[in-house]
Amino acid sequence: MNSVNTFGVSFFIRRNRESNGTVPVFLKITVNGKRIDISAKQRVQVSNWDSVRGFGKGQSTEVKKMNTYLEQLRGKVVENYHELKLQKKPFTVEDVRNKFLGVEEHQHTLMSLFDYHNETEKNALASGTLKHYFVTKRYFQLFLKERMSLSDIYLSQLNYKFVTDFEQFIQQKNYLNDGQPCGKNTTMKHIERLRKVVNLAIKNEWLEKDPFVKFKVSFTNSKREYLTPDDLQKIERKEFSLNRLQQVKDLFVFSCYTGLAYSDTFNLTPQNLCVGIDGECWITTNRTKTNQAVRIPLLPKAMEIIEKYKSNIAVIANGKLLPTLSNQRLNSYLKEIADICGITKPLTFHVARHTFATTVTLTNGVPIETVSKLLGHTSIKTTQIYAKVIETKVSGDMKSLREKLDMQKSIASKAVM
């Protein structure tokens, strides 16, 4: 947003509208170089107008009366301008005009747009996803305060520079995370959310120009942590005396063998179990994040854990398939489990989903198309990210190929003999 730093008000006549020897007088208001003309509802003879001063000339009663009226108009516009400036909010020449005319024109602002989005989407988005929009709104509040000394900004003032300035702002210092700057991908996530709410404004015709026309959102490929077969076995074999750790271990292992994310795992009920086309037990559900339908045949490890909690009083009372607890607490306990099991890589519940995609399925030869369906991905490109990190699978495939080629060569040699 550009702060208001230039303002002007003056009067002029339009000679091309002469009628009966008189021309209309207009009021000109300028704010930051943008101009609006308003009829002063006065007419004057061209010979009685001083173009330099912008007022009538002469000592006639009519001219003096008109000049007094024009001075009152000028005073009113200046008063309106200062009233808007004292509010310490962004305003435009249209706002000065509307205040002068007594027109209450509502202009949508960035903060009100975020509020509108969060209210209208609260039933459509998962609570975790919606929470991110509140965080993004907070970042923009800090940006406006620190860089512009404002609490809000009109949508009409959003532009390419606003987006790029915000990008630089949170990559320099992260005010919500002990001063640590946001990484590239985190920054892009915040900008993606801004783009979504801006698109909502465009659809509602609250904004004419898209500030993202020239901006390209770009992510860097980040490393996706997953457990190796040895790491997974360490956790599977470990029995914990503390019930909370044992339950968290079971939930984590369940996700390692189903690929279900946190919200999908804890939303499971007995109704999500069904008999598949193979006569075995399957899970059928919709991913919370994308609403994509997934059908997962249950592997023995996952089935064992379901059976274990079938008669658990707390699980039955909640109408769930497995014990439930907050994602924050769950990840906190997983850090304890990692320390006890001697696993050095950061352990979060989402690592289990990555482990299913890599160690449990792709590494064991499950086709990537099948893995994509099991994970509920809307595009196989998302699944291919996992395939890129499995060097052991590539090595194993090439070893098998070498053996086949050697065998073919050996058979061919014997045939020649």
C-alpha positions in Angstrom: 0.0 0.0 0.0 1.2 3.6 -0.7 0.7 5.9 2.2 -1.3 9.1 1.5 1.2 11.9 1.1 -0.2 14.2 -1.5 -3.5 16.0 -1.4 -5.1 18.8 -3.3 -8.5 20.6 -3.8 -9.3 23.3 -6.3 -12.0 24.6 -8.7 -12.1 24.9 -12.5 -14.7 25.6 -15.2 -15.6 23.6 -18.3 -15.7 25.9 -21.2 -17.1 23.2 -23.6 -20.3 23.2 -21.6 -21.2 26.8 -22.1 -24.9 27.7 -22.1 -26.5 31.1 -22.2 -23.1 32.7 -21.6 -22.3 30.7 -18.5 -20.2 27.6 -17.7 -20.3 25.1 -14.9 -17.8 25.1 -12.0 -16.3 21.9 -10.9 -14.4 20.8 -7.7 -11.2 18.8 -8.3 -9.9 16.5 -5.6 -6.5 14.8 -5.9 -5.0 12.1 -3.6 -1.6 10.7 -4.5 -1.9 11.8 -8.1 -5.4 10.3 -8.6 -8.1 12.8 -9.5 -11.9 13.0 -9.1 -14.0 15.9 -10.4 -17.4 16.8 -8.7 -19.9 19.3 -9.9 -19.9 22.4 -7.6 -23.5 23.1 -8.7 -22.5 26.7 -9.7 -22.4 28.5 -13.0 -20.4 31.6 -13.8 -19.7 33.8 -16.8 -16.3 33.0 -18.4 -15.3 36.6 -18.1 -15.9 36.5 -14.3 -13.6 33.5 -13.7 -10.0 33.7 -12.5 -8.4 30.5 -13.8 -5.2 31.1 -11.8 -6.9 31.4 -8.4 -9.7 29.0 -9.3 -12.3 31.4 -8.0 -14.7 34.0 -9.4 -13.3 37.6 -10.0 -15.0 40.9 -9.6 -16.9 42.6 -6.8 -20.5 41.8 -7.9 -22.8 40.3 -5.2 -23.2 37.2 -7.3 -19.5 36.5 -7.6 -18.9 37.2 -3.8 -21.7 34.8 -2.9 -20.4 32.1 -5.2 -16.8 32.5 -3.8 -18.0 32.2 -0.3 -19.9 29.0 -1.2 -16.8 27.5 -3.0 -14.6 28.3 0.0 -17.1 26.4 2.2 -16.9 23.5 -0.2 -13.1 23.5 -0.1 -13.1 23.7 3.7 -15.5 20.7 3.9 -13.3 18.6 1.6 -10.1 19.5 3.6 -12.0 18.6 6.8 -13.0 15.2 5.4 -9.5 14.5 4.3 -8.1 15.1 7.7 -10.8 13.0 9.4 -9.8 10.1 7.2 -6.1 10.7 7.8 -6.6 10.6 11.6 -8.1 7.2 11.4 -4.7 5.9 10.3 -6.2 3.5 7.8 -5.5 3.4 4.1 -7.8 5.6 2.0 -8.1 6.8 -1.6 -9.5 9.8 -3.5 -12.8 7.9 -3.8 -13.0 7.7 0.0 -12.6 11.5 0.2 -15.2 12.0 -2.5 -17.6 9.6 -0.8 -17.2 11.2 2.6 -17.7 14.7 1.1 -20.9 13.5 -0.6 -22.1 11.5 2.4 -21.9 8.2 0.5 -21.2 5.2 2.7 -19.3 2.9 0.3 -18.1 -0.3 1.9 -14.6 -1.3 0.7 -13.4 -4.8 1.5 -10.1 -5.1 3.3 -7.6 -7.9 3.6 -8.4 -8.7 7.2 -12.1 -8.8 6.6 -11.5 -11.0 3.6 -9.6 -13.5 5.7 -12.5 -13.4 8.2 -15.0 -14.0 5.5 -13.0 -16.9 4.1 -12.5 -18.6 7.5 -16.2 -18.2 8.3 -17.5 -19.5 5.0 -15.0 -22.4 4.8 -15.1 -23.5 8.5 -17.3 -26.5 7.6 -15.6 -27.4 4.4 -12.0 -27.4 5.7 -10.4 -29.7 8.2 -9.8 -27.9 11.6 -6.0 -28.3 11.1 -6.2 -26.7 7.6 -8.4 -23.9 8.8 -6.0 -23.2 11.6 -3.3 -22.4 9.1 -5.4 -19.6 7.6 -5.6 -18.0 11.0 -1.8 -18.2 11.3 -1.4 -16.7 7.8 -3.7 -13.9 8.7 -1.6 -13.2 11.8 1.5 -13.0 9.6 -0.1 -10.4 7.4 -1.2 -8.4 10.4 2.4 -8.3 11.6 3.6 -7.3 8.1 1.2 -4.4 7.9 2.1 -3.2 11.4 5.9 -3.5 11.0 6.3 -2.4 7.4 3.4 0.0 6.9 2.3 1.1 10.4 -1.3 -0.1 9.4 -3.8 -2.5 10.9 -5.4 -3.3 7.5 -5.3 -2.6 3.8 -8.0 -2.3 1.1 -8.1 -5.1 -1.5 -7.9 -2.5 -4.2 -4.4 -1.7 -2.9 -3.0 -5.2 -3.2 -0.4 -5.5 -6.0 2.6 -7.5 -7.1 4.9 -5.5 -4.9 2.8 -6.1 -1.8 3.2 -9.9 -2.3 6.9 -9.7 -2.9 7.5 -7.4 0.0 5.6 -9.9 2.3 7.7 -12.7 0.9 10.9 -10.9 1.9 9.5 -9.9 5.2 8.8 -13.3 6.7 12.0 -14.8 5.1 14.0 -12.2 7.0 12.4 -12.7 10.5 9.7 -15.0 11.7 7.9 -13.1 14.4 5.8 -16.1 15.4 8.7 -18.5 15.8 11.3 -17.1 18.2 12.7 -14.8 15.5 13.6 -17.7 13.1 12.8 -16.8 9.5 10.3 -18.8 7.5 11.8 -21.3 5.0 11.1 -21.1 1.3 8.3 -23.7 1.3 6.6 -22.3 4.5 6.6 -18.8 2.9 5.1 -20.2 -0.3 2.3 -21.9 1.8 1.4 -18.5 3.3 1.4 -16.9 -0.1 -0.7 -19.7 -1.5 -3.3 -19.1 1.2 -3.3 -15.4 0.3 -3.9 -16.3 -3.3 -6.8 -18.5 -2.4 -8.6 -15.8 -0.4 -7.8 -13.2 -3.1 -9.4 -15.6 -5.7 -12.5 -15.6 -3.5 -12.6 -11.8 -3.6 -12.3 -11.9 -7.4 -15.1 -14.4 -7.7 -17.3 -12.2 -5.5 -16.3 -9.2 -7.7 -14.7 -7.3 -4.7 -11.5 -7.1 -6.6 -10.9 -6.3 -10.2 -7.2 -6.8 -10.7 -5.4 -10.0 -9.6 -2.1 -9.1 -7.8 -0.8 -12.6 -8.6 -0.8 -12.2 -12.4 3.0 -11.9 -12.5 3.8 -13.8 -9.3 4.9 -17.4 -9.5 4.6 -19.7 -6.4 7.6 -22.0 -6.4 8.5 -24.8 -3.9 11.8 -26.5 -3.3 11.9 -30.2 -3.1 12.2 -31.0 0.6 13.5 -34.2 2.1 10.8 -36.6 3.2 11.8 -38.5 6.3 10.8 -42.2 6.5 11.9 -45.2 8.6 14.2 -47.8 7.2 13.2 -51.4 7.7 15.7 -51.6 10.7 14.2 -48.5 12.3 10.6 -49.8 11.8 11.6 -53.1 13.4 13.1 -51.4 16.4 9.8 -49.7 17.1 7.7 -52.7 16.4 9.7 -55.0 18.7 9.8 -52.5 21.6 7.3 -53.0 24.3 6.6 -50.1 26.6 5.6 -50.3 30.3 3.9 -46.9 30.1 0.5 -47.2 28.6 0.6 -43.8 26.8 3.8 -44.7 24.9 2.5 -48.2 24.1 -0.7 -46.7 22.6 1.3 -44.1 20.6 3.6 -46.9 19.3 0.6 -48.9 18.2 -1.0 -45.9 16.4 2.3 -45.1 14.7 2.8 -48.7 13.5 -0.8 -48.8 12.3 -0.2 -45.8 10.1 3.1 -47.3 8.8 1.0 -50.2 7.5 -2.0 -48.3 6.2 -0.6 -45.0 5.1 -3.3 -43.0 6.8 -2.6 -39.5 8.0 -3.3 -38.3 11.5 -6.8 -37.0 11.0 -7.8 -39.9 8.9 -6.5 -42.4 11.5 -8.4 -40.8 14.4 -11.6 -40.4 12.4 -11.9 -44.2 11.9 -14.9 -46.0 13.3 -16.0 -49.6 13.1 -18.2 -48.5 10.1 -15.0 -47.9 8.1 -14.2 -51.6 8.1 -15.6 -53.7 5.2 -15.0 -56.9 3.4 -13.1 -56.3 0.1 -13.3 -58.2 -3.2 -10.7 -60.6 -2.0 -12.8 -61.6 1.1 -10.3 -59.8 3.4 -10.8 -56.9 5.7 -10.4 -53.5 4.1 -10.7 -49.9 5.4 -12.8 -47.5 3.3 -12.8 -43.8 4.0 -12.4 -40.3 2.6 -9.2 -38.4 3.1 -9.9 -35.4 5.3 -7.4 -33.2 3.4 -8.7 -33.8 -0.1 -12.0 -35.7 0.4 -10.5 -38.3 -1.9 -11.9 -41.8 -1.4 -9.4 -44.5 -0.3 -9.8 -48.2 0.0 -7.0 -50.0 1.8 -6.6 -53.8 2.2 -5.5 -54.3 5.8 -2.0 -55.9 6.3 -1.6 -58.3 9.2 0.3 -55.8 11.4 -2.5 -53.2 11.0 -5.2 -55.9 11.7 -3.5 -57.0 14.9 -3.6 -53.5 16.2 -7.3 -53.1 15.4 -8.0 -56.4 17.2 -6.0 -55.3 20.2 -8.3 -52.3 20.8 -11.6 -53.9 19.9 -12.6 -54.3 23.5 -10.9 -51.2 24.9 -13.5 -49.4 27.0 -12.3 -45.8 26.1 -12.2 -46.7 22.4 -15.7 -48.1 22.5 -17.1 -45.1 24.4 -15.7 -42.8 21.8 -17.2 -44.8 19.0 -13.7 -45.1 17.4 -11.6 -47.8 16.0 -8.4 -46.8 17.8 -7.4 -44.6 20.8 -7.4 -40.9 20.1 -5.2 -38.0 21.4 -4.1 -34.6 20.0 -1.5 -34.4 17.3 0.7 -32.2 19.5 0.8 -34.7 22.3 1.2 -37.6 19.9 4.3 -36.1 18.3 5.7 -35.3 21.8 5.4 -38.9 22.8 6.9 -40.0 19.5 10.1 -38.1 20.4 10.3 -40.1 23.6 9.9 -43.3 21.6 12.6 -42.3 19.1 15.0 -41.6 22.0 14.3 -44.9 23.6 14.6 -46.8 20.4 17.8 -45.0 19.3 16.3 -43.4 16.2 18.0 -40.1 15.5 15.8 -38.8 12.7 12.9 -36.5 13.7 9.9 -38.7 14.4 6.4 -37.3 13.8 3.2 -39.1 13.0 3.5 -38.1 9.4 6.7 -40.0 9.1 4.5 -43.1 9.4 2.7 -42.2 6.1 6.0 -41.7 4.4 7.3 -45.0 5.7 4.2 -46.8 4.3 4.9 -45.2 0.9 8.5 -46.1 0.8 9.7 -48.9 3.1 6.4 -50.9 3.3 5.1 -50.6 -0.3 7.4 -49.2 -3.0 10.6 -50.9 -1.7 8.7 -54.2 -1.7 7.8 -53.8 -5.4 4.2 -52.5 -5.1 3.6 -50.5 -8.3 3.6 -46.8 -7.9 0.0 -46.5 -9.4 -1.3 -48.8 -6.6 0.6 -46.9 -3.9 -0.9 -43.6 -5.2 -4.4 -45.0 -4.9 -3.7 -46.4 -1.4 -2.4 -43.0 -0.3 -5.4 -41.2 -1.8 -3.3 -38.9 -3.9 -5.1 -36.9 -6.5 -2.1 -37.0 -8.8 0.6 -39.6 -9.3 3.2 -36.8 -9.4 2.8 -36.5 -5.7 3.5 -40.2 -5.2 6.6 -40.0 -7.5 8.3 -37.8 -4.8 8.5 -40.9 -2.6 9.8 -43.0 -5.5 12.8 -40.7 -6.0 14.2 -41.3 -2.5 14.3 -45.1 -2.6 17.8 -45.7 -3.8 17.8 -49.2 -2.3 14.9 -50.1 -4.5 16.7 -48.8 -7.6 19.8 -50.7 -6.6 17.8 -53.9 -6.1 16.0 -53.6 -9.4 19.3 -53.1 -11.2 20.8 -56.1 -9.5 18.0 -58.2 -10.7 18.4 -56.8 -14.2 22.1 -57.7 -14.1 21.4 -61.2 -13.1 18.8 -61.6 -15.8 21.2 -60.2 -18.5 24.0 -62.5 -17.2 21.7 -65.5 -17.4 20.6 -64.6 -20.9 24.2 -64.2 -22.0 25.1 -67.6 -20.4 22.2 -69.3 -22.2 23.2 -67.7 -25.5 26.8 -68.9 -25.1 25.8 -72.5 -24.4 23.5 -72.5 -27.4 26.5 -71.4 -29.7 28.6 -74.3 -28.3 
